[in-house]
Amino acid sequence: MIPWLGDTPAFPPVTRALREPNGLLAAGGTLNPEWLLAAYRRGIFPWFNEGEPILWWSPDPRMVVFPDQVRITRSLRKTLRNTRYEVRLDHDFPAVIRACAAPRAAGVGTWITADIQAAYIRMHHLGYAHSVETYMDGELVGGLYGMALGQAFFGESMFSRRSDASKIAFAHLTRFLEQRNFRVLDCQMTTQHLASLGGREIPREAFSKLLGTLTGQDAPPGRWPTDGASIPWT
């Protein structure tokens, strides 16, 4: 059994999360900024389907990328040298989250519901949620979005409409984070795709301790510079 949360964002210790399904911690609450900030500072994030109550998760282990240890393959590096694309930050956050919410296959729904979209667009306006966008010939073809708190970035979702478009955004994000002294990029769930980009699993306890240090150094929130990720690759 998991607890049903009350009117204030008081989450149980993450050590109480279920082992199966891995990381399910609690249900209820709201998606307003107070709740989302309290959750992310503790390594907790919302993830639920349409028609379900809000479910809060903190899996163990946790997949993370350390920005200075990202893995750029030879083929991706060749793509990054290509001048046919442009990367922008926070240029069109709503378009990115809508693209991430689009079904990936016929008959398959999305967890990025209208309520999730509205909540993170609000966090974007407050300067906490950010997007990295890949454009080709002026068209948005890939990107990702997530939350930034202190020196930690919490990746939420990515999409790609052309080959390597999301990888381009991811590579530029990690370079931007490294230059801004971010220490960790949280990937939440383990996937083979993220592992190929340098993601690795660490124990939840270690992740929680890391967040205790990194999210306590909150820089004032605000939009990222639109051209901040357009750094030439060599």
PyMOL commands that set and color helices and strands:
alter all, ss='L'
color gray80, all
select helices_A, chain A and resi 14-16+33-41+67-69+74-80+93-101+114-125+165-179+192-196+204-214
alter helices_A, ss='H'
color red, helices_A
select strands_A, chain A and resi 4-5+24-28+45-46+55-57+62-65+85-89+129-136+139-149+152-160+184-188+200-202
alter strands_A, ss='S'
color yellow, strands_A
deselect
rebuild
show_as cartoon
